[in-house]
Amino acid sequence: MNQTDQRSRSSFEQTLHSASQTMGLSEVLKIAIDSFKASKARFALTALGMVIGTASVILVVTIGLTGRQYAMEQLQKIETNAVEVEYSGAGPMASARVHNSDSLTREDEKAVDAQLPGIIYSSPITDMHDRINFGGGVTKDTLILGVSDQYQYIRNLVVLSGRFLEKYDDDTHMKCAVVSELFAKERYGSDDAAVGQTFEISGIPFTIVGVFKLAVDDFGQTEIADQTILIPYSVVRYFTGSERVNQIYFSMRNMNEVPAASEEIVRIIQTRHRSNSVYKAQTMSSELTIANNILWGITAMLVAVATVTLAVGGVGIMNIMLATVRSRIREIGIRKALGATYKEIRMQFLTEAILISLAGGLVGTMLGLIVPLFIRLFTDYQLPISIWSVLVALASAMAVGVIFGTIPATRAAQMDPVDALKYE
């Protein structure tokens, strides 16, 4: 074969290949769309399963993200930005810790505040117990905490009536107290009635200036009990007779600063005490990370359950496509007789399955987004909308079309053209 014939044959093969590609991309789509137009009701009913499936995926993701957002907001109210430091002892034995006590002091708090940027609040805590008279001959063992005015913000306390402790109270050693909601109701009947009342701690009169409660249930993670009295730290020293501080709390600007800050706080305090003294910093960072991972896991599980609906829709697509192949056997025979290849027949029916699935996926996505958008526009609830849920829903719809459309498309492509033309 001379070079001229070779060039002619190469040109012919390129033209044939181009025609095949055009058939694969445009003609197959045109045939698929014509098929849908001929049976609109069947197409709509088949796509309905995918509409429900994709809408379910998006709504489930929205519900999961809403639940996660609410849970994280509640968890973040439990001093997630706080670092708690306490003295752990000076030796391995309890007796060593007693005899070699090197407890925290108020000066440690001031040193950390001065040296570590990023701290917005800090407070010492010293606790004691006393039998408080509740009237009618009833006395109860009650927890008393000596704290600073910034303790309110560290523990996210809500003042129900009156006011919280102020710096002036601590500086002037005021005999004032802020009591828990339960204390106020059991002794005085209500929050408002408690404010201004006087009671005694170890024979010394204290005036109630406010009533507080926790902003959110802390599941027992704080030192605050049901019956709790808060008094200025400078005053509690009269009862303890020492500068000892049980714990010091530091609150950082944001949660990301907590891990590094906890190490630095311990280092600063350690330099102010004996080398063998041990100080431990505790944070909520690890608990929050675990909770976050659990919530993401629950969301993922809900999405997996929702995708079952997509699988059901896929089964419907496969059944309809198998019925379509059976009803179009003569058409398949004629197309093969005219030169349609195995690949083209298979691509035609696979394309139809994918288009049905994607069409249902698009409609379902829009329906799934309408609900959270409607709530965001007409209520005060800002439901989270994830672009990833849209991408996952559409990708799943595409995958369902490919997976469940492959069997009908392959069956159509494998038909013998002679038998197909004879089919009645």
C-alpha positions in Angstrom: 0.0 0.0 0.0 1.5 3.3 -1.1 1.7 6.4 1.1 -1.3 8.0 -0.7 -3.5 5.1 0.1 -2.3 5.0 3.7 -3.1 8.7 4.2 -6.6 8.2 2.6 -7.3 5.2 4.9 -6.0 7.2 8.0 -8.3 10.1 7.0 -11.3 7.8 6.6 -10.7 6.2 10.0 -10.4 9.6 11.7 -13.7 10.7 10.1 -15.4 7.4 11.2 -14.1 7.9 14.7 -15.4 11.4 14.8 -18.8 10.3 13.7 -18.8 7.6 16.3 -18.0 10.2 19.0 -20.8 12.5 17.8 -23.2 9.6 17.9 -22.0 8.8 21.4 -22.5 12.3 22.8 -25.3 14.0 21.0 -27.4 11.4 19.2 -27.6 9.1 22.2 -28.8 12.0 24.3 -31.3 13.0 21.7 -32.7 9.5 21.5 -32.9 9.3 25.3 -34.8 12.6 25.5 -37.2 11.5 22.7 -37.9 8.3 24.7 -38.8 10.3 27.7 -41.1 12.6 25.7 -42.9 9.5 24.4 -43.6 8.2 28.0 -43.7 11.3 30.3 -45.7 9.6 33.0 -43.4 6.6 33.3 -40.4 8.9 33.4 -41.9 11.1 36.1 -43.0 8.1 38.3 -39.6 6.5 37.9 -37.8 9.7 38.9 -40.0 10.1 41.9 -38.0 7.6 44.0 -34.9 9.7 43.4 -36.7 12.9 44.3 -37.6 11.4 47.6 -34.2 9.9 48.2 -32.1 13.0 47.5 -34.5 15.3 49.4 -34.2 12.9 52.3 -30.4 13.0 52.2 -30.3 16.8 52.3 -33.0 17.1 55.0 -31.2 14.4 57.2 -27.9 16.2 56.8 -29.6 19.5 57.8 -31.2 17.9 60.8 -27.9 16.3 61.8 -26.0 19.6 61.4 -28.7 21.4 63.4 -28.5 18.9 66.2 -24.7 19.1 66.2 -24.8 22.9 66.2 -27.2 23.0 69.1 -25.2 20.4 71.1 -21.9 22.1 70.5 -23.4 25.5 71.6 -24.6 23.9 74.8 -21.3 22.2 75.4 -19.4 25.4 74.8 -21.3 27.0 77.7 -19.5 24.6 80.1 -16.2 26.5 80.3 -14.7 25.0 77.1 -12.3 28.0 77.0 -11.3 27.5 80.6 -8.2 26.0 82.2 -8.4 24.7 85.7 -5.2 24.4 87.7 -4.8 22.7 91.0 -2.1 21.5 93.3 -1.5 17.7 93.0 1.0 17.3 95.8 4.8 17.1 96.4 5.3 13.4 96.6 3.8 10.0 95.7 2.3 9.4 99.1 -0.7 11.2 100.7 1.4 12.0 103.8 4.0 13.7 101.7 1.4 15.9 100.1 0.2 16.9 103.6 3.5 17.7 105.1 5.0 19.3 102.1 2.0 21.3 101.0 2.8 23.9 98.4 -0.7 25.0 97.5 -1.7 27.6 94.9 -2.1 31.2 96.0 -3.8 34.3 94.7 -0.3 35.6 93.7 0.0 32.7 91.3 -3.2 33.9 89.6 -1.8 37.4 89.3 1.5 36.2 87.9 -0.1 34.1 85.2 -2.4 37.1 84.3 0.6 39.3 83.9 2.8 36.9 81.9 0.3 35.1 79.6 -1.6 37.0 76.9 -4.9 35.7 75.8 -6.5 35.4 79.3 -9.7 37.3 79.6 -11.0 36.1 83.0 -9.4 34.4 86.0 -10.6 33.5 89.5 -9.3 31.7 92.5 -11.6 29.2 94.3 -11.4 28.3 98.0 -14.2 26.0 99.4 -15.5 25.4 102.9 -18.7 24.0 104.4 -20.9 25.3 107.2 -24.3 24.4 108.7 -26.7 27.0 107.5 -30.0 27.6 109.3 -33.0 27.3 107.0 -35.6 28.1 109.6 -38.0 25.9 111.5 -35.1 24.2 113.2 -33.7 22.9 109.9 -30.0 23.3 109.2 -28.2 22.0 106.2 -24.6 21.4 105.3 -24.0 24.0 102.6 -21.0 24.6 100.2 -19.4 28.0 100.4 -17.0 29.1 97.7 -14.7 32.1 97.8 -14.4 33.5 94.3 -13.7 36.7 92.4 -16.1 38.8 90.4 -14.9 37.2 87.2 -16.0 33.7 88.3 -19.5 34.6 86.8 -18.1 34.7 83.3 -15.8 31.7 83.6 -18.7 29.5 84.8 -21.3 31.1 82.6 -23.6 31.9 85.6 -26.9 33.6 85.1 -27.9 36.2 87.7 -31.7 35.7 88.2 -32.1 38.5 90.7 -29.9 41.2 92.2 -26.3 41.3 91.1 -23.2 39.3 91.2 -20.1 39.9 93.3 -18.0 42.9 92.2 -14.4 43.8 92.5 -15.3 46.4 95.2 -16.7 43.6 97.4 -13.4 41.7 97.3 -11.3 44.8 97.8 -13.3 46.0 100.8 -13.9 42.6 102.3 -17.7 43.0 102.1 -19.8 40.4 103.9 -22.0 39.8 100.9 -23.1 36.6 99.2 -24.7 35.4 96.0 -26.7 32.2 96.5 -27.9 29.4 94.2 -31.5 29.4 93.0 -32.4 26.3 95.0 -31.0 27.9 98.2 -33.0 31.1 97.7 -36.3 29.2 97.0 -35.9 26.7 99.9 -35.0 29.4 102.5 -36.9 32.5 101.2 -39.5 31.2 98.8 -38.3 33.0 95.7 -35.3 34.7 94.0 -36.6 38.2 94.5 -37.5 37.6 98.2 -33.9 36.3 98.9 -32.1 39.5 97.7 -31.4 41.8 100.7 -31.9 39.1 103.3 -29.3 38.4 105.9 -28.1 35.0 107.2 -25.1 33.8 109.2 -22.0 31.9 108.3 -20.2 30.7 111.4 -21.9 33.4 113.4 -21.0 36.2 111.0 -24.0 38.0 109.2 -23.9 38.1 105.4 -26.3 40.0 103.1 -27.6 38.3 99.9 -26.9 40.6 97.0 -27.9 38.2 94.2 -29.3 34.8 93.1 -27.6 32.8 90.3 -28.0 29.6 88.3 -25.9 27.7 85.7 -26.6 28.8 82.1 -26.7 25.1 81.1 -26.7 21.8 83.0 -23.0 20.8 83.4 -23.8 17.2 84.3 -21.8 17.6 87.6 -18.7 18.8 85.9 -18.3 21.9 88.2 -17.7 22.4 91.9 -21.1 24.2 92.2 -23.7 22.1 94.2 -27.5 22.6 94.5 -27.0 24.5 97.8 -24.1 26.8 97.1 -23.1 30.2 98.5 -20.6 32.4 96.7 -18.7 35.0 98.8 -15.6 37.2 98.0 -12.3 35.4 98.1 -10.8 37.9 100.5 -13.6 37.2 103.0 -13.4 33.4 102.9 -9.8 33.7 104.1 -11.2 34.8 107.5 -12.7 31.3 107.8 -9.9 29.2 106.3 -7.1 31.1 108.1 -4.6 30.7 105.2 -3.7 31.9 101.7 -4.5 28.5 100.2 -6.4 28.3 97.0 -8.0 25.0 95.9 -8.1 25.8 92.2 -7.5 28.7 89.9 -9.5 29.1 86.7 -8.3 31.0 83.6 -10.6 31.6 80.7 -9.0 32.1 77.2 -10.2 34.1 74.3 -11.0 31.1 72.2 -10.9 27.3 72.5 -7.9 27.0 70.1 -5.6 28.7 72.6 -6.5 26.4 75.5 -4.0 23.4 74.9 -0.9 25.7 74.6 -2.1 28.0 77.4 -2.6 25.1 79.8 1.0 24.1 79.4 2.3 27.6 79.8 0.2 28.3 82.9 1.6 25.2 84.6 5.1 26.3 83.7 4.7 29.8 85.1 3.2 28.5 88.3 5.9 25.8 88.6 8.6 28.5 88.5 7.1 30.1 91.6 7.1 27.0 93.8 9.3 24.1 94.8 10.7 22.0 92.0 9.1 18.8 93.4 5.6 20.3 93.6 3.2 19.0 91.0 0.5 21.1 89.4 -2.1 19.8 87.1 -4.1 21.7 84.4 -7.4 20.3 83.3 -9.5 21.5 80.2 -12.6 20.5 78.4 -10.9 20.4 75.0 -10.6 16.6 74.9 -14.2 16.1 76.0 -15.4 18.6 73.4 -13.3 16.9 70.6 -14.8 13.5 71.6 -18.3 15.0 71.6 -17.7 16.6 68.2 -16.5 13.2 66.7 -19.6 11.4 68.2 -21.9 14.0 66.7 -20.3 13.7 63.3 -20.6 9.9 63.5 -24.3 10.2 64.3 -24.8 12.5 61.3 -22.9 10.1 59.0 -25.0 7.2 60.3 -28.2 9.2 59.6 -27.0 10.0 56.1 -26.2 6.3 55.5 -29.7 5.4 56.5 -31.1 8.1 54.2 -29.2 6.7 51.3 -31.2 3.5 51.6 -34.1 5.5 50.1 -31.8 6.2 47.1 -31.1 2.5 46.7 -34.9 1.9 46.7 -35.2 4.5 44.0 -32.4 2.8 42.1 -34.3 -0.5 42.2 -37.3 1.2 40.7 -35.1 2.7 37.9 -33.7 -0.8 37.1 -37.1 -2.4 37.0 -38.5 0.3 34.7 -35.5 0.2 32.4 -35.8 -3.6 32.2 -39.4 -3.2 31.1 -38.3 -0.5 28.7 -35.7 -2.8 27.1 -38.4 -5.5 26.7 -40.8 -3.1 25.0 -38.2 -1.8 22.6 -36.7 -5.0 21.4 -37.6 -4.4 17.8 -36.1 -0.9 18.0 -32.9 -2.4 19.3 -32.9 -4.9 16.5 -33.4 -2.2 13.8 -30.6 0.0 15.3 -28.2 -3.0 15.3 -29.1 -3.9 11.8 -28.3 -0.3 10.7 -24.9 -0.5 12.3 -25.3 0.5 15.9 -22.5 -1.1 18.0 -22.7 -2.9 21.3 -21.2 0.2 23.0 -23.7 2.6 21.4 -26.7 0.5 22.5 -25.4 0.1 26.0 -24.6 3.8 26.2 -28.1 4.7 25.0 -29.9 2.8 27.8 -27.3 3.7 30.4 -27.7 7.3 29.5 -31.5 7.1 29.9 -31.1 5.6 33.4 -28.6 8.3 34.4 -30.8 11.1 33.1 -33.8 9.7 35.1 -31.7 9.5 38.2 -30.1 12.9 37.8 -33.4 14.6 37.0 -35.0 13.1 40.1 -31.8 14.1 42.1 -32.0 17.7 41.0 -35.7 18.1 41.8 -35.1 16.3 45.2 -32.2 18.6 45.9 -34.3 21.7 45.3 -37.1 20.3 47.5 -34.6 19.4 50.2 -33.1 23.0 50.3 -36.5 24.7 50.3 -37.4 23.6 53.8 -34.3 25.0 55.6 -34.3 28.1 53.4 -37.9 28.7 54.2 -37.2 28.4 57.9 -34.2 30.7 57.7 -36.2 33.4 55.8 -39.4 33.4 57.9 -38.2 32.4 61.4 -35.3 33.3 63.7 -33.8 29.8 63.4 -30.7 29.8 61.2 -30.6 26.2 60.1 -27.2 25.2 58.7 -27.1 24.4 55.0 -24.2 22.3 53.8 -23.0 22.5 50.2 -21.5 19.1 50.8 -25.0 17.6 51.3 -26.0 18.9 47.9 -22.8 17.4 46.3 -23.3 14.1 48.1 -26.9 13.9 47.0 -26.2 14.6 43.4 -23.2 12.3 43.3 -25.3 9.6 44.9 -28.0 10.1 42.3 -25.4 9.8 39.5 -24.0 6.7 41.1 -27.4 5.1 41.5 -28.1 5.7 37.8 -24.9 4.1 36.7 -25.2 1.1 39.1 -28.8 0.3 38.6 -28.8 1.2 34.9 -25.9 -1.1 34.0 -27.9 -4.4 34.0 -30.7 -3.2 31.7 -28.2 -1.5 29.4 -26.0 -4.5 29.2 -29.0 -6.8 28.5 -30.1 -4.5 25.6 -26.6 -4.4 24.1 -26.2 -8.2 24.2 -29.4 -8.9 22.2 -28.9 -10.7 18.9 -30.1 -8.4 16.1 -31.8 -11.3 14.1 -33.8 -12.5 17.2 -34.7 -8.9 18.0 -36.1 -8.3 14.5 -38.2 -11.4 14.7 -39.6 -10.4 18.1 -43.3 -9.8 18.2 
